[in-house]
Every structure is written in C-alpha cells, then in structure tokens.
Amino acid sequence: RLPFFHEQVNMWVYEETVTVDGQPRKLTEVINERHENVKYLPGIPLPENVVAVADLAEACKDATLLIFVLPHQFLPRLLPTIREAAHPSCRGVSLIKGIDFCKEEGTPILISQ
C-alpha cells in the first residue's frame, strides 16, 4: 500500500431499509457488516476497507478524489453538499450514464452544460 492513501474508502449510500433474514435493516449497516450491497449488488463482495456512509457530507469530507456512480438526475441536488465537504482540489471520475433535456427546447444536453 502507498503511504499517502487512506486505508478507509467511504462510499456514500442513500439510506434505505432492506429486509435481511426477515428483519428490516438499514442498508448501510448491512453493507458494513456483510461487505455486500444486498440490494443493488447481491452476491458481489466489497473490500473490507469500503465503508458505507449515509451522510453525504461525511462521506465526502476532505476527499481529493470522488467516483460518481449514480443516476444522473440525482447529481444536481447533491453537488452543493459535495462542493462544501470535499477538498478544494478534489477531482471527480464519472461513471454516470444518461443525459438530461433542456426544459425550453426539449433537446438533449450534457450534464456538464
């Protein structure tokens, strides 16, 4: 491991209730205990150092690199919190697919516009 990387990797997870073993549970708790996202990636193990965090600001606090993997329509409401919490020199990698549409013209636009 490289000394300038943090051991823990925060993963923001929208908090939802899932049923596990017949019991309602918080998705973040299940991910952190089982190291598996039982709702969206069942059967795929997550590394032990990936920690599910329900609070977006906490998950992004002082981050210097963010990887975005979420539906594009959620990004505009999340960006103000991310901008406040992340390090000023933070970079982002987008794995987002999809486009948005101009309200006036109804034509497709890039998320960056």
N, C-alpha and C positions, 0 to 999 in steps of 0.2 A: 504494500500500500504506500501511496505517496504521502509525505508528511503534511502537505498543505491542503489536503482534502479532509473534510469532516467524515467521521465514521458513520454517523446517522444521516439518512436521507429522508427528509419529510415529504410525505405525499398527501396533498390536500384531498379530502374525501368529503363530498356532500353527505352530511349525516342523514342516514335513513334507518328505519327499523326493519330488520330482516328476521325471519323465523329460522332458528337453528335448533335442531334437536327438539322441535316442538315448542320452543320458547322464543318470545320476542327479544331481540338483542340489538344494540347499536352496531351499525356496520363497522365503525372504526374499532370498536372493542374486539369484534370477531376477527378483523384483519390483523390486528396486533397480537392476538392470541394464537391464531391458526396460521398466520403468514400466508393468507389466501383471501382474495376478494371473492367471497362465496356468491355474490350477486352478479357481478359483471365478468369475472374471470374464474369461474368454478373449475377446480382441478389444476390450476396453474399456481405452483408455489412462488411466493415472493421471498426475496432475500431477507434474512433476519434483521438487517440494518435499515430496511424500509419501514418507516413508522407512519401509520395513518393518523392524520391530524384533522379534526373537524373545523377548527378555526383557521380561516384563510390567512389572516394577518400573521398568526403564529407560524403557520406552515411556510410562509414566505419571508419571515423576519431575517433581514440582513443577507438574503440569498444573493449569490453572484451569478447563478445560472438557474433558469427555470425551463422546464419542458412542459409544453402545453399539449394535453391530450383530453379534449373535452369538446362537446358540440359548440360550433362557432357562435351560436346565438347567445350563449351564456357569457361570453368574453366581455362585452361592453360593460355590464354591471359589475364585473369582478375587477376590472383594471384599476379603478381608483384605489381600492384596498391594496392591490398588489403594488402599485406605484408608491404608496405610502410606506409599505413594510419592507420591500426589497432594498438591497444596497443600491446606491445611485448608479453604480457602474454595471448593474445586473444585465445580463444578456438572456435572450429567450430563444428557444428552439420550438418551432411549431410543428406539431403532428396533426393539426386540425384540418379536417376536410370540410368542404362545403363552401357555399357562397351566400351572400346576402343580396338584397334587392333594394334599389333606390326607391324610396316611397313616392317621389314625384313622377318618375318616369317608368317605374316597374321593370327597369333593366338590371341585369346582374352587376354587382360591384364587388371588388376585392375587399376583404376585411380591412386592409391597410388604408383604404381611402377615407 
